[in-house]
Amino acid sequence: MAEHPGLPASGTEQDAVRVRVLSYNIRSMRDDRAALARVIRACAPDLALIQEAPRFFRWRKAAERLARSAGLVYVTGGGTTAGPMILSTLRAHIERTEDVLLPRTPGLHQRGLATAVVRIGGARLGVVSCHLSLADRERYEQAGLLLERLAALGTRHAVVGGDLNDRPEGRSFRRLADRLTDAWAAEPWGGEFTSTPHAPVQRIDAVLTTDGIEVLGCGVPHGLPGVREADLLAASDHLPVLAALRVPAGV
């Protein structure tokens, strides 16, 4: 397990902004909620792309409590997307959001996408949080629909974070990585494997970006100041993926 404490902080440059993006499957907050909040807060993301957010009874209150405890605000998703959700700091100006339910195969779980267009500093960014199917055929089709939705956001630059339920050599992961930059592969930092926390053996969670975004580092935040290993183990049945990105300014 590699430890690399240095990950660029958020900030503004002359012609770009540095943005931290966190992707995290939080298992409907069924684990240690205080540990979960501490992990997210210590990662200091501008955007937190959540999977398995609360989506049933009083889910909005649960989402708002998580956002508040992590020092973020609720943007979109959760119960309206069957799990994917977006949180952000006040640094992000939200232009618009859209919650999408994907076609459902009978007998399988409903899946969806939480999407937004945001401005951070001088940069405009499309954002998607996703959680793809466990079933290979449905997952592959969902990867294609995700790419279509990403293009429909109409932004020059965009980022996707999600539980892909597929390894990098899988055909759904490859379908996305053929069109987008796999941030871990571009600039690995921290840890690689995301599942499961106590004995991680696979990378099924990822942050991916469109062309023109520079990846400054991406991986599981082992060794990041403020992130305790005990909290990573207690917070969820997945490990989070944190990416630092340089996004060019402009429309």
Disulfide bonds with the S-S distance in Angstrom:
none
